Structures are given as C-alpha cells and as structure tokens.
Amino acid sequence: MIISGKELSARLKEEMAAQVAAFPDKYGRVPHLVVILVGEDPGSVSYVTGKAKASEMVGIRNTTIRKPDTISVAELLEMIAQLNADDSVDGILVQLPLPKHISEDKVIAAIAKETAVDGCHPLHVAALWQKQDCILPCTPKGIIKMLKVAGVDIKGKRAVVIGRSNIVGLPVAKLLLDENATVTIAHSRTVNLPEVTRNAEILVVAIGRPKFVTADMIAEGAVVIDVGVNRDPETGKLCGDVDYAAAEPKASVITPVPGGVGPMTICCLMENTIECFLRTMHAE
C-alpha cells in the first residue's frame, strides 16, 4: 500500500477550509501566518511558495517577508519582536536553513511561544518530552497522521527511526513512543545499521542521503516512511532516503517521494496555525 500524502493533505485542507470559512462571523477574522524567507535558497523558495498556496486553499491570510541573506541578526530579531507584538499575527515561521552568520537556535527562541507554529520553540519541545500540551512539530505530526490513516496499529510495534535531528528524528521518536511503540533511534554512528533496521516493523528514515536505505535493510512487510527529499545524483530527479523501487515490493506500506511526507508537513503547518489562532481567541 502506498500512502499518498498529496491526497490525504488535499482532503484535510478541504476540511480546514470549511472550518476557517466560519471564522469571520465567529471571531471577526481568519488566522494570519507570517513566513520570513532570508536569502534565495531554491529549496526554501519552493517551500515558502508551497506554504502560501496551501494558506490560500485553506483560507488563511499569508504574509511572506523576503529579506536578503546579508540581513544582520539584530535586524531579524527586531522584525520578529515587532511581529510578536502584533495581535493580528497568529503564526510566525522563519524558513530554515538560515545564512551561516545567523544562529538558528537564537531565532527560533525569539519567536513567541504562542505564535511558534512549527512546534520547534524550546518551550514546545520541552512540553512534548514532558507529555504536556504543546504545538507539535509539523513533519512528525504528519507522519503519525499518515500511519493512522493507513490503518497501521502502532501500539507494541518495533519502530526504528534513522536520524536524530531536532526537527524530525527526535520528535517523531517521541510521538511513536507516545503511541506505545518500542522505539530505537539509529544514526550515522550506529554499528551494523542494516541489522537494526531489519528488526523494524515501522521504519522512519530522515537522514538526507539519496536512496540510502536499500531493500536488504528492510524486513518483509515493514511499514516504511521516507522523510528525505534529495536530488538523485544519477537522474537529477527528486528522490527520498529510501531506494523506493527496490523497497516498495517488500514493504506492506510505504510513502513515495515526492508526494508523501512533504505535503503533510505543509498541511500540519496550516493545522498548527489554526490551533494557535483558536488558542488566542479562546484566551481572550
């Protein structure tokens, strides 16, 4: 079974659009997402365009602020401070990666917790690990939704996550743990990685290496979630971290690249923006 994140996200966005359509009468306005793009990284430009399109489909107000990669840390932090103070802004997202002279940690921490729609704010991360109420990071949230829609029973399953980033690897391991999976986090220093991955009933791959996971690393009937977005060095086309053509016949459930996890990440960003908006409205 192939899980199409594209189809699932389209369905969820339709549901969100119906929800948002009622907001002007109920709350006097719609949610407002501000995305800050620093520089002209092609991948980042593409993601930001995707977020603007999704916002339009859902009925969320979207503002994209573009700044050159020469912007100073002080200027960027001042802009974030102004947005934090703006009551009409419900979500703030700074598109990563940032230029080398800007500390990503400092920028993420500068965004108000209430508007940190990507779930990466240190206070949201702390709350996630302490099983407290928080905004969930978009990609891990999307992965759990995909598994549930595919009818995968996560409880009691052996799950292996390859990758330990703050954005995907660590939080998706925590969400799988919260769903009562038995979780192993593997990474570049893991000894005998194929032996570890062959033990996985659910395998989540997020390492950023094209076609790194081959068929011999996957157990027959495993559920395979490919988070990677890479350029195939041979064809130049988009590909994941998993060798899809080789893995698909062995896997019981698999996500394609493109059209798998990516669309769900943007979909969950829309969901988080609505959640931040409703939290503000209900707090007033």
C-alpha positions as CSV (number, residue, x, y, z in Angstrom):
1,M,0.0,0.0,0.0
2,I,1.3,3.4,-1.0
3,I,0.3,6.3,1.3
4,S,-0.2,9.4,-0.8
5,G,0.4,12.4,1.4
6,K,-0.7,14.5,-1.5
7,E,-4.3,13.0,-1.5
8,L,-4.5,13.0,2.3
9,S,-3.4,16.6,2.7
10,A,-5.8,17.7,0.0
11,R,-8.7,16.1,1.9
12,L,-7.6,17.6,5.2
13,K,-7.1,21.1,3.7
14,E,-10.7,20.9,2.4
15,E,-11.9,20.1,5.9
16,M,-9.8,23.0,7.3
17,A,-11.2,25.4,4.6
18,A,-14.8,24.6,5.7
19,Q,-13.7,25.3,9.4
20,V,-11.9,28.6,8.5
21,A,-14.9,29.8,6.4
22,A,-16.9,30.2,9.6
23,F,-14.2,32.2,11.5
24,P,-15.0,35.7,10.2
25,D,-18.6,35.5,11.6
26,K,-17.5,33.8,14.8
27,Y,-14.2,35.7,15.5
28,G,-14.2,38.7,13.2
29,R,-11.2,37.5,11.2
30,V,-9.2,34.5,9.8
31,P,-5.9,33.1,11.1
32,H,-2.8,35.0,9.9
33,L,0.5,33.3,9.1
34,V,3.7,35.2,8.5
35,V,6.6,33.5,6.8
36,I,10.1,35.0,6.8
37,L,12.4,34.0,4.0
38,V,16.1,35.0,4.3
39,G,18.1,34.7,1.0
40,E,17.2,32.8,-2.1
41,D,17.9,29.2,-1.4
42,P,16.0,27.3,-4.2
43,G,14.6,24.7,-1.8
44,S,13.4,27.3,0.7
45,V,11.8,29.5,-2.0
46,S,9.9,26.4,-3.2
47,Y,8.7,25.5,0.4
48,V,7.6,29.1,1.0
49,T,5.6,29.2,-2.2
50,G,4.0,25.9,-1.2
51,K,3.0,27.4,2.2
52,A,1.5,30.4,0.5
53,K,-0.5,28.2,-1.9
54,A,-1.8,26.0,1.0
55,S,-2.8,29.1,3.0
56,E,-4.8,30.3,0.1
57,M,-6.6,26.9,-0.3
58,V,-7.4,26.8,3.4
59,G,-8.5,30.5,3.6
60,I,-5.6,31.5,6.0
61,R,-4.1,35.0,5.5
62,N,-0.5,34.6,4.5
63,T,2.3,37.2,4.5
64,T,5.7,36.3,3.2
65,I,8.5,38.7,4.1
66,R,11.6,38.3,2.0
67,K,14.9,39.6,3.2
68,P,18.4,39.4,1.6
69,D,20.9,36.9,3.1
70,T,23.0,40.0,4.2
71,I,20.5,40.8,6.9
72,S,22.0,41.2,10.4
73,V,21.0,39.1,13.4
74,A,19.8,42.3,15.2
75,E,17.6,43.3,12.2
76,L,16.0,39.8,12.0
77,L,15.4,39.7,15.8
78,E,13.9,43.2,15.8
79,M,11.5,42.1,13.0
80,I,10.4,39.0,15.0
81,A,9.9,41.2,18.1
82,Q,7.6,43.5,16.1
83,L,5.6,40.5,14.8
84,N,5.4,39.1,18.3
85,A,3.8,42.3,19.4
86,D,1.3,42.4,16.5
87,D,-2.1,41.0,17.7
88,S,-3.2,40.3,14.1
89,V,-0.4,37.7,13.7
90,D,-1.2,34.1,14.8
91,G,1.8,32.2,13.4
92,I,5.4,33.1,12.7
93,L,7.7,30.8,10.7
94,V,11.3,31.6,9.8
95,Q,12.2,29.3,6.9
96,L,15.3,27.3,7.6
97,P,18.2,27.0,6.8
98,L,19.4,30.5,7.6
99,P,22.7,32.0,6.4
100,K,25.7,30.9,8.4
101,H,26.2,34.2,10.3
102,I,22.7,33.8,11.9
103,S,22.1,31.4,14.8
104,E,19.0,29.3,14.1
105,D,18.6,28.5,17.8
106,K,18.6,32.2,18.7
107,V,16.0,33.0,16.0
108,I,13.7,30.1,16.9
109,A,13.8,31.0,20.6
110,A,13.0,34.7,19.8
111,I,9.6,33.8,18.3
112,A,6.8,34.0,20.9
113,K,5.7,30.5,22.1
114,E,2.1,31.4,21.3
115,T,3.0,32.0,17.6
116,A,5.7,29.4,17.1
117,V,3.6,27.3,14.6
118,D,6.4,24.9,13.6
119,G,6.5,23.4,17.1
120,C,10.2,23.9,17.3
121,H,10.3,26.5,20.1
122,P,12.3,25.3,23.1
123,L,9.2,25.5,25.3
124,H,7.1,23.4,22.9
125,V,9.9,20.9,22.7
126,A,10.2,20.7,26.5
127,A,6.4,20.3,26.8
128,L,6.4,17.5,24.2
129,W,9.0,15.5,26.2
130,Q,7.1,16.1,29.4
131,K,3.8,15.0,27.9
132,Q,2.3,18.4,28.3
133,D,0.1,20.4,26.0
134,C,2.1,21.9,23.1
135,I,2.2,22.7,19.4
136,L,3.5,19.6,17.7
137,P,6.3,19.8,15.1
138,C,4.8,19.6,11.6
139,T,6.6,16.7,9.9
140,P,6.4,14.2,12.9
141,K,2.7,15.2,13.4
142,G,2.1,14.5,9.7
143,I,3.8,11.1,9.9
144,I,1.6,9.9,12.7
145,K,-1.5,11.0,10.8
146,M,-0.3,9.1,7.7
147,L,0.3,5.9,9.8
148,K,-3.2,6.1,11.3
149,V,-5.0,6.8,8.0
150,A,-3.1,3.7,6.6
151,G,-4.6,1.7,9.4
152,V,-1.2,0.9,10.9
153,D,-1.5,-0.2,14.5
154,I,1.5,1.5,16.2
155,K,0.9,0.1,19.7
156,G,3.5,-2.5,20.6
157,K,5.3,-2.3,17.3
158,R,9.1,-2.2,16.9
159,A,9.8,1.2,15.4
160,V,13.2,2.3,14.2
161,V,13.9,6.0,13.4
162,I,17.1,6.7,11.3
163,G,18.1,10.3,12.1
164,R,18.2,12.3,15.3
165,S,17.5,15.9,14.2
166,N,15.5,18.2,16.4
167,I,13.1,18.8,13.6
168,V,12.2,15.2,12.6
169,G,14.2,12.3,14.2
170,L,13.9,13.1,17.9
171,P,10.3,14.3,17.9
172,V,8.9,11.5,15.7
173,A,10.6,9.0,18.0
174,K,8.8,10.7,20.9
175,L,5.4,10.6,19.1
176,L,5.8,6.9,18.3
177,L,6.7,6.3,21.9
178,D,3.5,8.2,22.9
179,E,1.6,5.8,20.7
180,N,3.2,2.9,22.6
181,A,5.7,1.7,20.0
182,T,9.0,0.3,21.2
183,V,11.4,2.8,19.6
184,T,15.1,2.6,18.6
185,I,16.8,5.8,17.3
186,A,19.6,4.9,14.8
187,H,22.1,7.3,13.2
188,S,25.4,7.7,11.3
189,R,27.4,6.1,14.2
190,T,25.1,3.1,14.7
191,V,27.0,-0.1,14.4
192,N,25.6,-2.6,11.9
193,L,22.7,-0.4,10.9
194,P,21.1,-3.0,8.5
195,E,20.7,-5.4,11.3
196,V,18.9,-2.8,13.4
197,T,16.6,-1.7,10.5
198,R,15.7,-5.3,9.5
199,N,14.2,-5.6,13.0
200,A,11.8,-2.7,12.4
201,E,8.1,-3.2,11.8
202,I,7.9,0.6,11.3
203,L,10.9,2.3,9.7
204,V,11.1,6.1,9.6
205,V,14.1,7.4,7.5
206,A,15.2,11.0,7.9
207,I,18.9,11.4,7.2
208,G,19.1,13.4,3.9
209,R,21.0,10.8,1.9
210,P,19.6,9.8,-1.5
211,K,18.5,6.1,-1.7
212,F,20.5,5.3,1.4
213,V,18.1,2.6,2.6
214,T,18.2,-0.4,0.3
215,A,15.9,-3.4,0.1
216,D,18.2,-5.6,2.1
217,M,17.8,-3.2,5.1
218,I,14.0,-3.7,5.2
219,A,12.1,-6.5,6.8
220,E,9.4,-8.2,4.6
221,G,6.1,-6.5,5.3
222,A,7.6,-3.5,7.1
223,V,6.0,0.0,7.1
224,V,8.4,2.4,5.5
225,I,8.1,6.2,6.0
226,D,10.6,8.2,3.9
227,V,11.1,11.8,5.1
228,G,14.1,12.6,2.8
229,V,14.0,15.0,-0.1
230,N,17.1,14.7,-2.2
231,R,18.3,15.0,-5.8
232,D,19.1,11.7,-7.4
233,P,22.8,12.1,-8.4
234,E,22.2,9.9,-11.5
235,T,19.0,11.4,-12.8
236,G,18.7,14.7,-11.1
237,K,15.1,13.9,-10.1
238,L,13.7,14.2,-6.6
239,C,14.2,11.1,-4.5
240,G,13.9,10.1,-0.9
241,D,16.3,8.5,1.6
242,V,14.9,5.1,0.6
243,D,15.5,3.3,-2.7
244,Y,11.8,3.3,-3.4
245,A,11.8,1.0,-6.5
246,A,13.7,-1.7,-4.6
247,A,11.8,-1.3,-1.2
248,E,8.2,-1.0,-2.4
249,P,7.7,-4.7,-3.2
250,K,8.9,-5.7,0.3
251,A,7.1,-3.0,2.3
252,S,3.4,-3.5,3.3
253,V,3.1,0.3,3.5
254,I,5.4,2.9,2.0
255,T,5.4,6.7,1.3
256,P,6.7,8.0,-2.1
257,V,9.0,11.0,-2.7
258,P,7.7,13.4,-3.9
259,G,4.1,13.3,-2.8
260,G,4.5,11.5,0.5
261,V,5.5,13.2,3.8
262,G,6.2,16.6,2.2
263,P,2.6,17.7,1.5
264,M,1.6,16.5,5.0
265,T,4.2,18.8,6.6
266,I,2.7,21.8,5.0
267,C,-0.8,20.5,5.8
268,C,0.1,20.3,9.5
269,L,1.6,23.8,9.4
270,M,-1.9,25.0,8.4
271,E,-3.5,23.0,11.2
272,N,-1.0,24.4,13.7
273,T,-1.7,28.0,12.5
274,I,-5.5,27.4,13.1
275,E,-4.6,25.9,16.5
276,C,-2.5,29.0,17.5
277,F,-5.4,31.2,16.3
278,L,-8.0,29.4,18.3
279,R,-5.9,29.3,21.5
280,T,-5.6,33.1,21.2
281,M,-9.3,33.6,20.5
282,H,-10.3,31.4,23.4
283,A,-7.9,33.0,25.8
284,E,-9.4,36.5,25.2
